[in-house]
């Protein structure tokens, strides 16, 4: 292989690596910006509802796990500290959307359970959200693109969950190395 040819291959390889890195950075930034816009868009919608977006996440987590969880389990479900979850549950309990109940005879441990009022709120909000938020936000995508996006996001989420763990000592999330 002559030197000119080898130099052309090396130069093209460097350009491909630079392009791949730039594409990943552009994709990451686009993903972050899009996620932020979706969060803002849903926050505008949920601002008119009794529960915040995080509150709805807690209620959905309860529903998806049989209706009752400990605060620690909720914390893991919604990726928030136990302190944040306690404050959310306090608010939801004042609104009558959840209730705390003791676990057997251990008065320190409590289960958080969704109430009928909480369930009705999620049912109604889910229908409204489907109609007014999700359909509008995802309007540019056809069914095939939505399924592809969903598959990609699930893969990314599973990967990121494997990289993140909760530090039991201070209730903060850390990146595994």
ChimeraX commands (.cxc) that place a marker at each C-alpha (Angstrom):
marker #1 position 0.00,0.00,0.00 radius 0.5
marker #1 position 1.55,3.32,-0.99 radius 0.5
marker #1 position 1.84,6.19,1.49 radius 0.5
marker #1 position -0.70,8.43,-0.30 radius 0.5
marker #1 position -3.34,5.72,-0.27 radius 0.5
marker #1 position -2.71,4.92,3.41 radius 0.5
marker #1 position -2.89,8.64,4.26 radius 0.5
marker #1 position -6.26,8.92,2.43 radius 0.5
marker #1 position -7.64,5.96,4.38 radius 0.5
marker #1 position -6.43,7.39,7.70 radius 0.5
marker #1 position -7.86,10.82,6.87 radius 0.5
marker #1 position -11.24,9.35,5.85 radius 0.5
marker #1 position -11.30,7.20,9.01 radius 0.5
marker #1 position -10.65,10.30,11.15 radius 0.5
marker #1 position -13.46,12.17,9.36 radius 0.5
marker #1 position -15.87,9.27,9.96 radius 0.5
marker #1 position -14.97,9.17,13.68 radius 0.5
marker #1 position -15.45,12.95,13.99 radius 0.5
marker #1 position -18.80,12.75,12.19 radius 0.5
marker #1 position -19.99,9.88,14.42 radius 0.5
marker #1 position -19.02,11.80,17.56 radius 0.5
marker #1 position -20.72,14.97,16.27 radius 0.5
marker #1 position -23.85,12.98,15.38 radius 0.5
marker #1 position -24.02,11.52,18.90 radius 0.5
marker #1 position -23.54,14.95,20.47 radius 0.5
marker #1 position -26.18,16.52,18.19 radius 0.5
marker #1 position -28.58,13.64,18.91 radius 0.5
marker #1 position -28.00,13.94,22.66 radius 0.5
marker #1 position -28.59,17.69,22.65 radius 0.5
marker #1 position -31.69,17.31,20.50 radius 0.5
marker #1 position -32.99,14.60,22.86 radius 0.5
marker #1 position -32.41,16.81,25.94 radius 0.5
marker #1 position -34.09,19.82,24.31 radius 0.5
marker #1 position -37.05,17.70,23.17 radius 0.5
marker #1 position -37.45,16.11,26.61 radius 0.5
marker #1 position -37.38,19.56,28.19 radius 0.5
marker #1 position -40.04,20.82,25.77 radius 0.5
marker #1 position -42.24,17.78,26.45 radius 0.5
marker #1 position -41.83,18.37,30.20 radius 0.5
marker #1 position -42.80,22.04,29.77 radius 0.5
marker #1 position -45.74,21.14,27.52 radius 0.5
marker #1 position -47.09,18.59,30.03 radius 0.5
marker #1 position -46.44,20.96,32.95 radius 0.5
marker #1 position -48.69,23.54,31.31 radius 0.5
marker #1 position -51.40,20.89,31.01 radius 0.5
marker #1 position -51.00,19.47,34.54 radius 0.5
marker #1 position -50.88,22.96,36.10 radius 0.5
marker #1 position -54.67,22.93,35.75 radius 0.5
marker #1 position -54.95,19.56,37.50 radius 0.5
marker #1 position -54.94,18.75,41.23 radius 0.5
marker #1 position -51.64,16.82,40.98 radius 0.5
marker #1 position -48.32,17.90,39.52 radius 0.5
marker #1 position -46.48,15.89,36.88 radius 0.5
marker #1 position -44.44,14.28,39.66 radius 0.5
marker #1 position -47.66,13.60,41.57 radius 0.5
marker #1 position -49.10,11.86,38.52 radius 0.5
marker #1 position -45.89,9.83,38.27 radius 0.5
marker #1 position -46.40,8.66,41.87 radius 0.5
marker #1 position -50.06,7.81,41.21 radius 0.5
marker #1 position -49.17,5.94,38.02 radius 0.5
marker #1 position -46.40,4.07,39.87 radius 0.5
marker #1 position -48.91,3.00,42.51 radius 0.5
marker #1 position -51.40,1.81,39.89 radius 0.5
marker #1 position -48.77,-0.14,37.97 radius 0.5
marker #1 position -47.70,-1.89,41.18 radius 0.5
marker #1 position -51.02,-3.04,42.57 radius 0.5
marker #1 position -52.08,0.21,44.22 radius 0.5
marker #1 position -49.71,0.20,47.22 radius 0.5
marker #1 position -45.99,0.79,47.71 radius 0.5
marker #1 position -43.61,1.94,50.41 radius 0.5
marker #1 position -42.07,5.40,50.05 radius 0.5
marker #1 position -38.74,3.73,49.29 radius 0.5
marker #1 position -40.29,1.74,46.45 radius 0.5
marker #1 position -42.02,4.85,45.10 radius 0.5
marker #1 position -38.67,6.66,45.23 radius 0.5
marker #1 position -37.13,3.97,43.05 radius 0.5
marker #1 position -40.09,4.02,40.65 radius 0.5
marker #1 position -40.05,7.76,40.03 radius 0.5
marker #1 position -36.29,8.34,40.39 radius 0.5
marker #1 position -36.67,10.89,43.17 radius 0.5
marker #1 position -35.21,11.02,46.67 radius 0.5
marker #1 position -37.22,9.68,49.60 radius 0.5
marker #1 position -37.46,13.24,50.93 radius 0.5
marker #1 position -39.01,14.45,47.66 radius 0.5
marker #1 position -41.39,11.48,47.60 radius 0.5
marker #1 position -42.43,12.13,51.20 radius 0.5
marker #1 position -43.32,15.72,50.29 radius 0.5
marker #1 position -45.21,14.56,47.19 radius 0.5
marker #1 position -47.12,11.95,49.21 radius 0.5
marker #1 position -47.93,14.57,51.87 radius 0.5
marker #1 position -49.47,16.78,49.16 radius 0.5
marker #1 position -51.33,13.90,47.51 radius 0.5
marker #1 position -52.64,12.74,50.90 radius 0.5
marker #1 position -53.96,16.22,51.73 radius 0.5
marker #1 position -55.81,16.13,48.40 radius 0.5
marker #1 position -57.29,12.73,49.26 radius 0.5
marker #1 position -55.54,11.03,46.33 radius 0.5
marker #1 position -53.46,8.62,48.44 radius 0.5
marker #1 position -53.52,7.36,52.01 radius 0.5
marker #1 position -50.84,5.98,54.27 radius 0.5
marker #1 position -51.44,2.81,56.22 radius 0.5
marker #1 position -49.22,0.93,58.64 radius 0.5
marker #1 position -47.46,-2.26,57.59 radius 0.5
marker #1 position -48.53,-4.91,60.10 radius 0.5
marker #1 position -47.42,-3.92,63.59 radius 0.5
marker #1 position -44.42,-1.81,62.55 radius 0.5
marker #1 position -45.71,1.73,63.04 radius 0.5
marker #1 position -42.59,3.25,61.46 radius 0.5
marker #1 position -43.14,1.63,58.06 radius 0.5
marker #1 position -46.14,2.67,56.05 radius 0.5
marker #1 position -47.62,1.69,52.73 radius 0.5
marker #1 position -48.85,4.43,50.45 radius 0.5
marker #1 position -52.05,3.42,48.71 radius 0.5
marker #1 position -53.98,5.13,45.96 radius 0.5
marker #1 position -57.55,6.07,46.89 radius 0.5
marker #1 position -60.63,5.80,44.73 radius 0.5
marker #1 position -60.42,9.58,44.22 radius 0.5
marker #1 position -56.78,9.19,43.06 radius 0.5
marker #1 position -57.72,6.39,40.70 radius 0.5
marker #1 position -60.59,8.42,39.23 radius 0.5
marker #1 position -58.28,11.41,38.75 radius 0.5
marker #1 position -55.71,9.29,36.89 radius 0.5
marker #1 position -58.41,7.69,34.72 radius 0.5
marker #1 position -59.82,11.07,33.72 radius 0.5
marker #1 position -56.43,12.74,33.35 radius 0.5
marker #1 position -55.12,9.82,31.27 radius 0.5
marker #1 position -57.99,10.17,28.82 radius 0.5
marker #1 position -57.53,13.96,28.69 radius 0.5
marker #1 position -53.77,13.61,28.36 radius 0.5
marker #1 position -54.16,11.11,25.53 radius 0.5
marker #1 position -56.52,13.37,23.66 radius 0.5
marker #1 position -55.12,16.83,24.37 radius 0.5
marker #1 position -51.43,16.33,24.98 radius 0.5
marker #1 position -50.03,13.12,23.56 radius 0.5
marker #1 position -51.90,13.19,20.26 radius 0.5
marker #1 position -50.91,16.80,19.70 radius 0.5
marker #1 position -47.28,16.43,20.81 radius 0.5
marker #1 position -46.69,13.32,18.71 radius 0.5
marker #1 position -48.78,14.47,15.73 radius 0.5
marker #1 position -45.79,14.67,13.33 radius 0.5
marker #1 position -45.02,10.96,13.85 radius 0.5
marker #1 position -46.89,8.09,12.20 radius 0.5
marker #1 position -47.54,4.83,14.06 radius 0.5
marker #1 position -44.37,3.17,12.72 radius 0.5
marker #1 position -42.17,6.10,13.84 radius 0.5
marker #1 position -43.82,6.14,17.28 radius 0.5
marker #1 position -43.19,2.40,17.72 radius 0.5
marker #1 position -39.58,2.84,16.61 radius 0.5
marker #1 position -39.10,5.77,19.00 radius 0.5
marker #1 position -40.69,3.79,21.84 radius 0.5
marker #1 position -38.34,0.84,21.24 radius 0.5
marker #1 position -35.30,3.12,21.11 radius 0.5
marker #1 position -36.30,5.00,24.26 radius 0.5
marker #1 position -36.88,1.74,26.15 radius 0.5
marker #1 position -33.41,0.54,25.18 radius 0.5
marker #1 position -31.89,3.85,26.27 radius 0.5
marker #1 position -33.86,3.85,29.54 radius 0.5
marker #1 position -32.78,0.29,30.42 radius 0.5
marker #1 position -29.16,1.21,29.68 radius 0.5
marker #1 position -29.32,4.35,31.81 radius 0.5
marker #1 position -31.04,2.53,34.68 radius 0.5
marker #1 position -28.15,0.06,34.66 radius 0.5
marker #1 position -25.74,3.01,34.99 radius 0.5
marker #1 position -27.58,4.80,37.78 radius 0.5
marker #1 position -28.11,3.68,41.33 radius 0.5
marker #1 position -29.50,5.28,44.43 radius 0.5
marker #1 position -27.05,6.00,47.23 radius 0.5
marker #1 position -28.88,4.67,50.29 radius 0.5
marker #1 position -26.94,6.92,52.64 radius 0.5
marker #1 position -28.00,10.30,51.31 radius 0.5
marker #1 position -30.91,9.46,48.96 radius 0.5
marker #1 position -29.08,10.84,45.95 radius 0.5
marker #1 position -28.66,9.11,42.65 radius 0.5
marker #1 position -25.16,8.34,41.48 radius 0.5
marker #1 position -23.62,7.11,38.25 radius 0.5
marker #1 position -22.03,3.68,38.50 radius 0.5
marker #1 position -18.47,3.55,37.23 radius 0.5
marker link #1:1,2 radius 0.2
marker link #1:2,3 radius 0.2
marker link #1:3,4 radius 0.2
marker link #1:4,5 radius 0.2
marker link #1:5,6 radius 0.2
marker link #1:6,7 radius 0.2
marker link #1:7,8 radius 0.2
marker link #1:8,9 radius 0.2
marker link #1:9,10 radius 0.2
marker link #1:10,11 radius 0.2
marker link #1:11,12 radius 0.2
marker link #1:12,13 radius 0.2
marker link #1:13,14 radius 0.2
marker link #1:14,15 radius 0.2
marker link #1:15,16 radius 0.2
marker link #1:16,17 radius 0.2
marker link #1:17,18 radius 0.2
marker link #1:18,19 radius 0.2
marker link #1:19,20 radius 0.2
marker link #1:20,21 radius 0.2
marker link #1:21,22 radius 0.2
marker link #1:22,23 radius 0.2
marker link #1:23,24 radius 0.2
marker link #1:24,25 radius 0.2
marker link #1:25,26 radius 0.2
marker link #1:26,27 radius 0.2
marker link #1:27,28 radius 0.2
marker link #1:28,29 radius 0.2
marker link #1:29,30 radius 0.2
marker link #1:30,31 radius 0.2
marker link #1:31,32 radius 0.2
marker link #1:32,33 radius 0.2
marker link #1:33,34 radius 0.2
marker link #1:34,35 radius 0.2
marker link #1:35,36 radius 0.2
marker link #1:36,37 radius 0.2
marker link #1:37,38 radius 0.2
marker link #1:38,39 radius 0.2
marker link #1:39,40 radius 0.2
marker link #1:40,41 radius 0.2
marker link #1:41,42 radius 0.2
marker link #1:42,43 radius 0.2
marker link #1:43,44 radius 0.2
marker link #1:44,45 radius 0.2
marker link #1:45,46 radius 0.2
marker link #1:46,47 radius 0.2
marker link #1:47,48 radius 0.2
marker link #1:48,49 radius 0.2
marker link #1:49,50 radius 0.2
marker link #1:50,51 radius 0.2
marker link #1:51,52 radius 0.2
marker link #1:52,53 radius 0.2
marker link #1:53,54 radius 0.2
marker link #1:54,55 radius 0.2
marker link #1:55,56 radius 0.2
marker link #1:56,57 radius 0.2
marker link #1:57,58 radius 0.2
marker link #1:58,59 radius 0.2
marker link #1:59,60 radius 0.2
marker link #1:60,61 radius 0.2
marker link #1:61,62 radius 0.2
marker link #1:62,63 radius 0.2
marker link #1:63,64 radius 0.2
marker link #1:64,65 radius 0.2
marker link #1:65,66 radius 0.2
marker link #1:66,67 radius 0.2
marker link #1:67,68 radius 0.2
marker link #1:68,69 radius 0.2
marker link #1:69,70 radius 0.2
marker link #1:70,71 radius 0.2
marker link #1:71,72 radius 0.2
marker link #1:72,73 radius 0.2
marker link #1:73,74 radius 0.2
marker link #1:74,75 radius 0.2
marker link #1:75,76 radius 0.2
marker link #1:76,77 radius 0.2
marker link #1:77,78 radius 0.2
marker link #1:78,79 radius 0.2
marker link #1:79,80 radius 0.2
marker link #1:80,81 radius 0.2
marker link #1:81,82 radius 0.2
marker link #1:82,83 radius 0.2
marker link #1:83,84 radius 0.2
marker link #1:84,85 radius 0.2
marker link #1:85,86 radius 0.2
marker link #1:86,87 radius 0.2
marker link #1:87,88 radius 0.2
marker link #1:88,89 radius 0.2
marker link #1:89,90 radius 0.2
marker link #1:90,91 radius 0.2
marker link #1:91,92 radius 0.2
marker link #1:92,93 radius 0.2
marker link #1:93,94 radius 0.2
marker link #1:94,95 radius 0.2
marker link #1:95,96 radius 0.2
marker link #1:96,97 radius 0.2
marker link #1:97,98 radius 0.2
marker link #1:98,99 radius 0.2
marker link #1:99,100 radius 0.2
marker link #1:100,101 radius 0.2
marker link #1:101,102 radius 0.2
marker link #1:102,103 radius 0.2
marker link #1:103,104 radius 0.2
marker link #1:104,105 radius 0.2
marker link #1:105,106 radius 0.2
marker link #1:106,107 radius 0.2
marker link #1:107,108 radius 0.2
marker link #1:108,109 radius 0.2
marker link #1:109,110 radius 0.2
marker link #1:110,111 radius 0.2
marker link #1:111,112 radius 0.2
marker link #1:112,113 radius 0.2
marker link #1:113,114 radius 0.2
marker link #1:114,115 radius 0.2
marker link #1:115,116 radius 0.2
marker link #1:116,117 radius 0.2
marker link #1:117,118 radius 0.2
marker link #1:118,119 radius 0.2
marker link #1:119,120 radius 0.2
marker link #1:120,121 radius 0.2
marker link #1:121,122 radius 0.2
marker link #1:122,123 radius 0.2
marker link #1:123,124 radius 0.2
marker link #1:124,125 radius 0.2
marker link #1:125,126 radius 0.2
marker link #1:126,127 radius 0.2
marker link #1:127,128 radius 0.2
marker link #1:128,129 radius 0.2
marker link #1:129,130 radius 0.2
marker link #1:130,131 radius 0.2
marker link #1:131,132 radius 0.2
marker link #1:132,133 radius 0.2
marker link #1:133,134 radius 0.2
marker link #1:134,135 radius 0.2
marker link #1:135,136 radius 0.2
marker link #1:136,137 radius 0.2
marker link #1:137,138 radius 0.2
marker link #1:138,139 radius 0.2
marker link #1:139,140 radius 0.2
marker link #1:140,141 radius 0.2
marker link #1:141,142 radius 0.2
marker link #1:142,143 radius 0.2
marker link #1:143,144 radius 0.2
marker link #1:144,145 radius 0.2
marker link #1:145,146 radius 0.2
marker link #1:146,147 radius 0.2
marker link #1:147,148 radius 0.2
marker link #1:148,149 radius 0.2
marker link #1:149,150 radius 0.2
marker link #1:150,151 radius 0.2
marker link #1:151,152 radius 0.2
marker link #1:152,153 radius 0.2
marker link #1:153,154 radius 0.2
marker link #1:154,155 radius 0.2
marker link #1:155,156 radius 0.2
marker link #1:156,157 radius 0.2
marker link #1:157,158 radius 0.2
marker link #1:158,159 radius 0.2
marker link #1:159,160 radius 0.2
marker link #1:160,161 radius 0.2
marker link #1:161,162 radius 0.2
marker link #1:162,163 radius 0.2
marker link #1:163,164 radius 0.2
marker link #1:164,165 radius 0.2
marker link #1:165,166 radius 0.2
marker link #1:166,167 radius 0.2
marker link #1:167,168 radius 0.2
marker link #1:168,169 radius 0.2
marker link #1:169,170 radius 0.2
marker link #1:170,171 radius 0.2
marker link #1:171,172 radius 0.2
marker link #1:172,173 radius 0.2
marker link #1:173,174 radius 0.2
marker link #1:174,175 radius 0.2
marker link #1:175,176 radius 0.2
marker link #1:176,177 radius 0.2
view
